[in-house]
């Protein structure tokens, strides 16, 4: 009886954590609290020895000494500082004027601005809220279909999940590095690595494919249903030379920062952590140039950075406790045997894991999935022959859908909070469905042609 219950305990632990999260309890406390309750149950019934928790302090210390995780607060600081300098407002105004005379032009403008903000800030919430406040009322006023307008804003706002510098890629790089170490301890013979810099480079081409996919869909809608994405009539007195010059000036600021951060990584001048420091300093300099830097604003950005970073690290600590208890019950062996015994090998295992992550995205945030699911399945997939960079990009694109999938997609919540009352929640939900489909198509493309994710890192590294 005890043996059969011991076999079920990993599954019961995972389901219990998901249930507690659905009740609305804080993520970090749910992960740690439920795990410790299962330790008490196991110790009482004699299934596990509590002395195994002695490994916990060492695990938590190793988390805090990881130098790669220093990039997290630095990139968060950079994104918050840029968001406070109102760069998005100027970009949207310039892009809307440039593309507005085309059918679907405002949709193109929002997508391009979303891409630039993703490559310079990487903060989904700030991007969606900013574009929702600035562009959604204007798009609705000019006759855009509400579903199309809300879908474009939500999808473009989530590009920060895949286009570097992305907090998701930083966290995934750290988790996959640990998974690779564990896989090597189990006998994996490989020299492959999945550093954060490799993931940044691997995400460039898939990110651009997503942007092109969004714009092709907008163009298709504008062609098939012109009334859903009409062109905008501007005053003939508008001087296009002035507009273009203003657009170039507004574009230059985020582009300089993008080149400084990503260029220093791509050319091997700086590590991702050092590039994050360059980005944080660059964001401060841009704020000074725009005369937006005040002591009050700096303190506000620093406070927000500390809060967000503390949340991420607290979740990471809770996830470490969960993963330790999961392994105490033999969950890692259970997962390994399950996937290695499947017919179809790596393809079937990857398909099931991608499907599970996609479904979990309906109820969980990307941070929980990264810290809870990836450490469990990562070593197994690497042992089965998955390329770590390819696997990381697949997971990142899959996690991006968690921001769009109803009913708990965070991008939907962000937009609902700032959207006019005339916009119904059902319209927002319907609007994101085509963009979720585009993301799934891109995910399938990366799965079918791994070189889309692995070519650029291999080319840069020679």
Order of alpha helices (4+ residues) and beta strands (2+ residues): alpha-alpha-alpha-alpha-alpha-alpha-alpha-alpha-alpha-alpha-alpha-alpha-alpha-alpha-alpha-alpha-alpha-alpha-alpha-alpha-alpha-alpha
